[in-house]
Amino acid sequence: MTQQTSPTKTRGRPHGAGPVARLRKELLADGKLDKLLVKTYELAMAGDVAAVRILLDRVIPPLRAQAAPVQFALTGNTLTAQAKALLAAAAAGELPPDVASELISALARVVQIDQGDELRRRLDALDGGDLT
């Protein structure tokens, strides 16, 4: 039987051996990264638009959109009825569609968790000999 090697070892240079990887290692090992960030900051504060862009794009994480909190009373005795109520609220304009979708997805995950719990109970009953 022949031993197979990974594609990165048979073609091209090994992972982490390229010029960018070497530069990263050099910057991190010698503490030059802090100096480079300080210099970029100084250039940005002096009006260098490219330095400002680098800082905004690379150093400061971008803001992510978040839905505003909503209050909504779920009606219905079953998860299916609650999902239908969410759809009706979205259709009536009482709830944003993306929020309704997220809430329905959460209900679906509850169903999956409940099914997992039921399966665990049944397996435990079989293992314990309790077949009631």
MIGU-737855 format. One record per atom (N, C-alpha, C, O): residue number from 1; atom name; x, y, z. Coordinates in pm, 1 decimal. Each point is the difference from the previous one (the first is absolute). Layout:
N
  loro  fiba        xx        yy        zz
   NUM    CA         X         Y         Z
...
***
This chain:
132
  loro  fiba        xx        yy        zz
     1     N      82.2    -116.7       0.0
     1    CA     -82.2     116.7       0.0
     1     C      87.8     124.7       0.0
     1     O      93.1       9.8      80.0
     2     N    -121.3      85.3    -168.3
     2    CA      81.2     120.7      -6.2
     2     C     -62.9     108.0      86.0
     2     O    -122.2      11.1       9.0
     3     N     206.5      67.3      53.3
     3    CA     -48.4     108.5      83.9
     3     C     -22.6     123.0     -86.1
     3     O      87.1      39.9     -77.3
     4     N    -204.6      19.8      91.3
     4    CA     -31.3     118.3     -78.7
     4     C      44.9     124.4      74.3
     4     O      -6.3       5.2     122.8
     5     N      51.4      95.0    -196.7
     5    CA      38.2     126.9      60.2
     5     C    -104.8     103.0     -35.4
     5     O     -74.1     -14.7     -97.2
     6     N      69.1     119.2     177.9
     6    CA     -98.6     104.6     -26.5
     6     C      40.5      78.2    -123.9
     6     O     118.4       5.0     -33.5
     7     N    -214.6      56.2     -35.3
     7    CA      29.2      75.1    -122.0
     7     C      97.0     115.5      23.2
     7     O      77.1      34.0     -89.7
     8     N     -79.5      27.5     209.5
     8    CA      88.0     113.9      23.8
     8     C     145.8     -42.4       7.8
     8     O      88.7      82.2     -23.1
     9     N     -61.4    -208.3      55.0
     9    CA     138.0     -45.4      10.2
     9     C      54.0     -47.2    -135.0
     9     O     121.6      -6.9     -18.4
    10     N    -207.5     -24.9     -73.6
    10    CA      46.9     -50.4    -129.1
    10     C       5.2     108.7    -105.8
    10     O      72.3     -13.2     -98.8
    11     N    -148.1     121.0     118.1
    11    CA      -2.4     107.7     -98.7
    11     C      31.6     133.0      66.3
    11     O     -51.0      30.2     107.9
    12     N     133.8      47.7    -171.8
    12    CA      26.8     134.5      48.9
    12     C      78.4       0.0     129.2
    12     O      58.7    -100.5      40.3
    13     N     -59.6     216.7      23.7
    13    CA      74.1      11.5     125.8
    13     C     -87.6     -42.9     117.5
    13     O    -122.7       5.4      -8.7
    14     N     184.5     -47.4     117.1
    14    CA     -77.3     -42.5     117.0
    14     C     -78.1     116.8      60.0
    14     O      36.4     116.3     -17.4
    15     N    -142.9    -149.0      87.5
    15    CA     -84.3     100.9      64.5
    15     C      83.9      82.4      97.5
    15     O      73.7     -55.5      81.6
    16     N     -85.1     187.6     -90.4
    16    CA      72.6      88.1      89.4
    16     C     139.9      35.8     -45.1
    16     O      73.5      64.6      74.6
    17     N     -34.5    -104.6    -194.8
    17    CA     135.8      27.2     -47.2
    17     C       5.5     112.9    -102.2
    17     O     107.8      32.9     -49.5
    18     N    -221.2      26.4      17.5
    18    CA      -3.7     106.8    -100.4
    18     C      52.0     131.2      54.5
    18     O      25.9      12.1     119.8
    19     N     -10.5      86.5    -207.1
    19    CA      54.3     129.3      42.5
    19     C     -89.5      73.2     100.2
    19     O      50.8      65.4      91.1
    20     N    -181.0     -75.3    -106.0
    20    CA     -91.3      66.3      93.5
    20     C       9.4     -64.9     137.7
    20     O       2.6      69.5     101.5
    21     N       2.5    -201.2     -97.8
    21    CA      11.4     -70.7     127.6
    21     C     132.1      33.7      68.1
    21     O       4.8      17.4     121.8
    22     N     101.4      -8.3    -199.7
    22    CA     131.1      35.4      57.5
    22     C      -3.6     141.2      57.1
    22     O      55.3      25.0     107.1
    23     N    -120.4      68.0    -178.4
    23    CA     -10.7     137.4      48.6
    23     C     -80.6       5.2     129.4
    23     O      36.7      71.2      93.5
    24     N    -145.9    -146.2     -87.9
    24    CA     -80.3      -5.4     123.2
    24     C      84.7     -48.4     117.4
    24     O      -0.8      60.2     107.4
    25     N      73.5    -169.0    -128.8
    25    CA      84.1     -55.0     107.2
    25     C     102.8     102.1      45.9
    25     O      24.3      14.7     119.8
    26     N      36.1      56.0    -215.1
    26    CA     100.7     100.1      33.8
    26     C     -60.5     113.9      80.6
    26     O      57.5      44.3      99.4
    27     N    -174.2       2.9    -143.2
    27    CA     -65.3     109.6      71.1
    27     C     -38.4     -39.5     142.5
    27     O      16.3      78.7      93.2
    28     N     -66.4    -198.7     -77.2
    28    CA     -42.4     -44.9     132.4
    28     C     117.7     -31.9      90.0
    28     O      -4.1      29.8     119.4
    29     N     108.5     -89.4    -173.6
    29    CA     114.0     -43.2      80.6
    29     C      81.5     118.5      51.6
    29     O      45.2      -1.9     114.5
    30     N     -26.0     102.7    -195.1
    30    CA      88.4     110.9      37.1
    30     C     -73.2     115.9      67.4
    30     O      63.5      99.6      34.6
    31     N    -194.8    -109.4     -15.1
    31    CA     -74.2     109.0      61.2
    31     C     -16.5     119.9     -91.2
    31     O     -32.7     109.6      45.6
    32     N      55.3    -130.2    -174.1
    32    CA     -11.7     109.7     -95.9
    32     C    -145.6      36.0     -28.9
    32     O     -29.5     109.5     -47.9
    33     N     -59.6    -201.3      77.1
    33    CA    -140.6      24.0     -31.0
    33     C     -54.5     119.3      77.8
    33     O     -74.0      81.4     -55.3
    34     N     109.9     -70.3     183.1
    34    CA     -45.9     113.7      79.7
    34     C      48.5     131.6     -59.6
    34     O     -75.7      96.6      -8.9
    35     N     202.2     -93.5     -31.8
    35    CA      55.9     121.2     -59.6
    35     C     -71.2      33.5    -131.1
    35     O     -26.8     116.5     -29.5
    36     N      -3.3    -220.0     -48.1
    36    CA     -68.2      19.9    -127.3
    36     C    -141.4      55.3      21.3
    36     O     -44.1      88.4     -73.4
    37     N     -25.8    -140.1     173.1
    37    CA    -133.6      50.1      30.3
    37     C       4.8     144.1      49.1
    37     O     -83.6      81.5     -39.0
    38     N     180.4     -49.4     123.7
    38    CA      14.1     137.1      49.5
    38     C      29.1      94.4    -117.1
    38     O     -57.5     108.6      -7.9
    39     N     145.2    -149.0     -81.4
    39    CA      34.2      83.8    -116.0
    39     C    -122.6      20.0     -89.8
    39     O     -25.2     110.4     -48.3
    40     N     -50.2    -217.9      26.8
    40    CA    -121.7      11.3     -81.5
    40     C     -98.8      95.7      65.1
    40     O     -64.3      79.6     -68.4
    41     N      52.2     -87.4     201.0
    41    CA     -88.6      90.3      73.4
    41     C      46.4     145.4     -15.2
    41     O     -80.4      90.0     -24.2
    42     N     210.3     -69.4      38.7
    42    CA      53.8     135.9     -13.5
    42     C     -26.6      56.0    -139.9
    42     O     -39.0     115.9     -14.3
    43     N      59.7    -197.0     -87.3
    43    CA     -26.8      44.2    -137.1
    43     C    -148.7      31.6     -19.1
    43     O     -35.6      98.5     -64.7
    44     N     -49.4    -182.3     121.1
    44    CA    -144.3      23.5     -11.5
    44     C     -38.7     130.9      67.3
    44     O     -79.8      76.6     -54.1
    45     N     135.7     -50.6     171.8
    45    CA     -32.4     122.9      72.3
    45     C      56.1     123.8     -71.2
    45     O     -49.1     111.3      18.4
    46     N     152.3    -133.3     -99.6
    46    CA      57.3     111.1     -77.1
    46     C     -75.4      23.7    -131.3
    46     O      32.5      92.1     -75.0
    47     N    -133.3    -175.6      47.8
    47    CA     -81.7      21.4    -118.4
    47     C      23.9     -95.2    -114.6
    47     O     -57.1      18.7    -107.5
    48     N     139.2    -119.9     126.2
    48    CA      24.9     -97.7    -105.9
    48     C    -124.1     -88.9     -14.8
    48     O     -30.0     -82.2      86.5
    49     N     -40.6     100.7    -197.7
    49    CA    -126.2     -70.3     -22.9
    49     C      21.8    -150.9      -9.2
    49     O     -83.3     -76.7      48.2
    50     N     192.0      33.1    -108.3
    50    CA      27.5    -143.7     -10.7
    50     C      19.8     -61.7     138.1
    50     O     -45.3    -111.7      25.1
    51     N     112.5     183.7      64.2
    51    CA      20.4     -50.3     136.6
    51     C    -132.6      -6.7      75.4
    51     O     -24.7     -93.9      75.7
    52     N     -59.6     193.8     -96.9
    52    CA    -132.8      -2.4      62.4
    52     C     -77.2    -123.0     -46.5
    52     O     -62.2     -69.8      80.1
    53     N      66.9      44.7    -209.1
    53    CA     -71.3    -115.1     -57.2
    53     C      52.5    -131.7      57.4
    53     O     -78.1     -89.5      32.6
    54     N     209.4      78.0     -20.6
    54    CA      60.2    -121.4      56.9
    54     C     -50.6     -20.8     143.2
    54     O     -41.3    -109.8      37.3
    55     N      45.4     216.3      40.9
    55    CA     -45.7     -13.1     138.7
    55     C    -147.3     -37.6       7.2
    55     O     -38.3     -86.7      78.6
    56     N     -43.4     150.5    -158.8
    56    CA    -142.7     -28.3       3.7
    56     C     -32.6    -138.7     -54.3
    56     O     -87.5     -68.6      52.9
    57     N     157.0      27.3    -157.7
    57    CA     -28.0    -129.6     -62.2
    57     C      57.7    -117.4      76.8
    57     O     -62.4    -105.9       6.8
    58     N     180.1     122.5      51.0
    58    CA      72.9    -113.0      56.5
    58     C       4.7      -4.2     152.1
    58     O       0.2    -107.9      59.2
    59     N       3.4     222.7       3.2
    59    CA      20.4       2.1     144.9
    59     C    -132.4       8.2      75.0
    59     O     -19.0     -67.5     101.2
    60     N     -70.8     149.1    -150.4
    60    CA    -128.7      17.6      67.1
    60     C    -102.0     -91.1     -68.1
    60     O     -23.6      13.5    -120.1
    61     N     -37.1    -105.5     194.4
    61    CA     -94.6     -91.5     -64.2
    61     C    -123.0      75.2     -52.1
    61     O     -44.4      97.2      61.2
    62     N      -9.9    -142.4    -173.8
    62    CA    -117.1      68.5     -56.4
    62     C    -123.2     -22.2      87.8
    62     O     -13.9    -102.6      66.6
    63     N     -72.6     199.7     -68.8
    63    CA    -125.4     -12.2      74.0
    63     C     -91.5     -97.8     -72.2
    63     O      -4.7      -3.7    -123.0
    64     N     -66.7     -74.1     200.1
    64    CA     -95.1     -94.1     -59.7
    64     C    -141.4      47.1      31.4
    64     O     -28.9      49.1     109.1
    65     N     -56.4     -65.5    -206.2
    65    CA    -139.0      40.5      18.8
    65     C     -66.6     -89.1     104.1
    65     O      21.3    -121.3       2.6
    66     N    -101.0     182.3      81.9
    66    CA     -74.8     -73.8     100.8
    66     C    -144.2      46.2      -4.4
    66     O     -29.1     118.8     -13.7
    67     N     -59.2    -214.2      25.5
    67    CA    -141.8      33.9       3.0
    67     C     -33.6      63.1     135.0
    67     O      55.4     -37.0     103.6
    68     N    -146.2     131.7    -107.7
    68    CA     -44.5      63.3     124.2
    68     C     -81.2    -101.0      81.0
    68     O     -70.8     -82.8     -57.4
    69     N      80.6      89.2     189.3
    69    CA     -78.3     -92.2      82.7
    69     C    -150.2      20.4     -23.7
    69     O     -47.3     112.5     -16.2
    70     N     -24.5    -222.1      14.6
    70    CA    -145.3       6.8     -15.8
    70     C     -64.7     -77.8     113.6
    70     O      57.5     -94.6      53.6
    71     N    -177.7     136.3     -18.4
    71    CA     -78.5     -74.0      97.5
    71     C    -119.1     -58.2     -72.7
    71     O     -73.7      69.9     -69.5
    72     N      56.8    -199.3      87.3
    72    CA    -105.4     -68.0     -72.6
    72     C     -48.6    -115.9      86.2
    72     O      80.0     -81.0      46.7
    73     N    -210.1      73.3     -25.9
    73    CA     -56.7    -110.0      77.6
    73     C     -33.6    -114.0     -95.3
    73     O     -80.8      16.3     -91.4
    74     N     142.5    -130.6     113.0
    74    CA     -29.4    -116.5     -83.0
    74     C    -132.3     -60.5      43.1
    74     O     -21.4     -29.2     117.7
    75     N     -66.1      10.9    -213.5
    75    CA    -127.7     -63.7      30.1
    75     C       0.6    -140.5     -57.2
    75     O      74.0     -29.2     -94.0
    76     N    -154.5     -55.4     149.3
    76    CA      -9.1    -137.3     -48.6
    76     C      56.7     -97.6     100.8
    76     O      92.4      31.2      75.3
    77     N    -150.3    -150.6     -75.8
    77    CA      42.2    -102.6      94.6
    77     C     113.0     -86.4     -53.6
    77     O      67.5     -68.0      77.2
    78     N     -46.0      69.7    -207.5
    78    CA     103.8     -83.6     -59.8
    78     C     103.8      88.6     -68.2
    78     O     -24.0     117.9     -26.3
    79     N     137.8    -176.5      -1.2
    79    CA     104.1      75.0     -71.2
    79     C     -45.4      34.6    -142.3
    79     O      36.0     105.0     -53.2
    80     N    -113.9    -192.3      -6.9
    80    CA     -53.7      27.0    -134.1
    80     C     -91.8     121.5       3.4
    80     O       8.2      86.7     -87.0
    81     N     -95.5     -80.2     187.3
    81    CA     -90.0     114.2      12.7
    81     C      78.1     128.7      25.7
    81     O     -36.7     106.4     -49.7
    82     N     143.9    -116.5     127.0
    82    CA      82.0     117.9      26.7
    82     C      71.5      46.9    -126.5
    82     O       9.6     120.3     -24.7
    83     N      40.7    -214.4     -55.8
    83    CA      65.4      36.4    -125.9
    83     C    -100.7      67.0     -94.0
    83     O      32.7      97.4     -67.9
    84     N    -154.2    -149.9      64.6
    84    CA    -103.7      61.6     -84.4
    84     C     -34.5     139.3      49.3
    84     O     -27.1      88.9     -80.7
    85     N      27.4     -68.2     211.0
    85    CA     -26.7     132.6      55.8
    85     C     110.8      97.7     -38.8
    85     O     -27.1     116.6     -28.4
    86     N     151.6    -163.7      27.1
    86    CA     111.4      85.6     -42.1
    86     C     -13.6      39.0    -146.4
    86     O      23.0     115.4     -36.1
    87     N     -60.3    -211.7     -48.9
    87    CA     -21.4      30.1    -141.4
    87     C    -113.3     100.0     -19.0
    87     O      10.2      91.9     -81.3
    88     N    -117.8    -110.2     156.3
    88    CA    -113.6      92.0     -10.0
    88     C      40.0     140.3      44.5
    88     O     -41.9      98.8     -60.3
    89     N     123.1     -90.0     166.0
    89    CA      45.2     131.0      47.8
    89     C      89.9      67.3    -103.8
    89     O      -8.1     121.2     -20.0
    90     N      92.7    -198.7     -45.5
    90    CA      85.8      56.8    -104.4
    90     C     -85.3      45.3    -118.4
    90     O      24.8     106.0     -57.4
    91     N    -124.5    -185.6      20.9
    91    CA     -87.2      35.1    -112.4
    91     C     -81.2     124.8      31.3
    91     O     -29.8      78.5     -90.0
    92     N      -6.2     -59.4     216.3
    92    CA     -79.1     117.1      38.5
    92     C      87.1     123.4      23.4
    92     O     -52.4     108.3      25.8
    93     N     183.9    -123.4     -34.4
    93    CA      89.1     113.4      20.8
    93     C      29.0      29.2     146.0
    93     O      58.2     103.7      31.9
    94     N     -97.7    -193.2      57.0
    94    CA      23.8      19.7     142.9
    94     C     141.7     -41.1      40.6
    94     O      49.4      39.8     105.5
    95     N      14.1    -118.5    -189.2
    95    CA     131.2     -54.8      29.8
    95     C      82.6       1.4    -128.5
    95     O     -48.4     -43.8    -104.4
    96     N     171.0      93.0     110.2
    96    CA      82.7      -2.2    -122.3
    96     C      20.7    -143.9     -48.8
    96     O      16.0     -90.9      81.5
    97     N     -16.1      69.7    -212.6
    97    CA      13.7    -135.9     -53.7
    97     C     128.1     -71.4      43.9
    97     O      -1.6    -120.5      25.0
    98     N     112.7     194.7     -15.6
    98    CA     123.9     -65.7      40.9
    98     C      -5.6     -45.8     144.9
    98     O      56.3    -103.8      34.7
    99     N    -123.5     180.4      49.6
    99    CA     -15.0     -38.2     140.0
    99     C     -91.1    -122.2      10.4
    99     O      28.3     -92.9      75.7
   100     N    -137.6      93.4    -152.0
   100    CA     -90.6    -115.6       0.1
   100     C      73.7    -124.9     -45.9
   100     O     -18.3    -107.3      57.4
   101     N     100.8     120.0    -159.4
   101    CA      76.7    -113.6     -50.3
   101     C      95.1     -53.9     106.3
   101     O      10.6    -121.2      18.4
   102     N      58.5     210.9      51.5
   102    CA      91.8     -42.8     106.1
   102     C     -75.0     -70.3     112.5
   102     O      46.9    -100.8      52.9
   103     N    -162.7     153.6     -16.7
   103    CA     -77.3     -61.3     107.7
   103     C     -53.9    -137.1     -40.5
   103     O      -3.1     -92.0      81.6
   104     N     -39.1      78.3    -206.4
   104    CA     -47.2    -130.4     -48.0
   104     C     115.2     -99.6      -2.8
   104     O     -17.6    -117.1      33.6
   105     N     135.1     163.8     -73.8
   105    CA     118.2     -87.6       3.2
   105     C      30.9     -43.4     142.9
   105     O      37.8    -114.8      23.6
   106     N     -53.6     205.8      70.9
   106    CA      22.6     -35.0     140.8
   106     C    -102.1    -104.2      45.8
   106     O      34.0     -92.6      73.7
   107     N    -157.6     107.8    -117.1
   107    CA    -102.0    -100.8      34.6
   107     C      36.9    -136.4     -58.9
   107     O     -17.4    -102.8      65.4
   108     N      68.0     102.4    -187.8
   108    CA      41.0    -125.9     -62.6
   108     C     113.8     -65.2      77.7
   108     O       4.0    -122.2      14.0
   109     N      88.2     203.5      36.5
   109    CA     108.9     -55.0      81.1
   109     C     -52.6     -57.3     131.2
   109     O      51.1    -100.4      49.6
   110     N    -153.5     164.6       6.4
   110    CA     -62.6     -53.9     121.2
   110     C     -57.8    -137.9     -28.2
   110     O      12.5     -90.9      82.0
   111     N     -75.5      75.3    -197.4
   111    CA     -55.8    -130.1     -38.4
   111     C     112.4    -103.1      -9.7
   111     O     -15.0    -111.9      49.2
   112     N     126.3     147.4    -111.3
   112    CA     112.3     -93.1     -12.2
   112     C      55.3     -38.5     137.0
   112     O      31.2    -116.6      24.4
   113     N     -19.5     212.5      62.8
   113    CA      49.7     -28.8     135.1
   113     C     -97.4     -90.5      73.7
   113     O      41.0     -93.9      68.3
   114     N    -169.8     122.1     -82.4
   114    CA    -102.7     -82.7      64.8
   114     C       3.9    -143.6     -53.0
   114     O     -14.1     -95.3      76.6
   115     N      33.3      80.5    -208.1
   115    CA      10.3    -133.6     -58.4
   115     C     123.5     -73.3      52.0
   115     O      -4.9    -120.4      25.2
   116     N     114.5     192.4      -9.2
   116    CA     120.4     -60.6      56.0
   116     C     -21.2     -44.4     143.5
   116     O      46.0    -107.0      40.0
   117     N    -116.3     189.9      38.2
   117    CA     -31.1     -37.7     138.4
   117     C     -87.4    -124.9       4.3
   117     O      22.6     -89.7      81.4
   118     N    -122.6      84.4    -169.5
   118    CA     -89.8    -116.2      -3.7
   118     C      76.8    -125.9     -39.7
   118     O     -21.6    -107.0      56.9
   119     N     110.0     119.8    -153.2
   119    CA      81.0    -114.8     -41.0
   119     C      88.6     -46.6     115.7
   119     O      13.1    -120.2      23.3
   120     N      46.7     213.1      48.1
   120    CA      84.0     -34.3     114.7
   120     C     -82.8     -71.9     107.0
   120     O      45.6     -99.0      57.2
   121     N    -166.8     148.1     -29.7
   121    CA     -86.5     -65.2      99.7
   121     C     -32.2    -143.1     -42.1
   121     O       1.5     -91.8      82.0
   122     N     -30.2      74.3    -209.5
   122    CA     -34.3    -134.2     -49.4
   122     C     121.3     -92.8       8.2
   122     O     -13.6    -115.5      40.2
   123     N     130.3     163.9     -77.4
   123    CA     120.8     -83.5       7.3
   123     C      31.7     -34.4     145.6
   123     O      37.4    -113.3      30.1
   124     N     -52.1     209.0      58.7
   124    CA      23.6     -27.8     141.1
   124     C     -98.1    -104.1      52.0
   124     O      36.7     -86.7      79.4
   125     N    -162.5      95.7    -124.7
   125    CA    -100.4     -98.5      42.0
   125     C      35.7    -138.4     -50.8
   125     O     -15.6     -98.9      71.7
   126     N      63.2      91.3    -194.5
   126    CA      41.5    -130.8     -54.6
   126     C     120.8     -55.5      73.7
   126     O       5.4    -119.6      29.0
   127     N      91.0     204.7       1.4
   127    CA     119.2     -44.3      71.6
   127     C     -33.8     -44.2     141.5
   127     O      61.0     -93.2      52.4
   128     N    -156.7     158.9       8.7
   128    CA     -37.4     -33.6     137.5
   128     C    -103.5    -110.8       8.6
   128     O     -33.6     -45.0     109.5
   129     N     -16.4       1.6    -221.6
   129    CA    -100.8    -105.5      -0.2
   129     C    -139.4      48.7      30.5
   129     O     -92.2     -80.8      12.0
   130     N      74.2     211.8       0.9
   130    CA    -131.5      57.4      28.6
   130     C     -69.8      27.7    -132.1
   130     O      23.7     103.7     -61.9
   131     N    -108.9    -194.4      18.1
   131    CA     -64.6      10.8    -130.2
   131     C    -140.5      57.5       8.7
   131     O     -80.9     -21.4     -90.3
   132     N      50.4      93.7     197.0
   132    CA    -134.9      57.3      12.2
   132     C     -14.1     127.6     -76.9
   132     O    -107.1      60.6       0.1
***
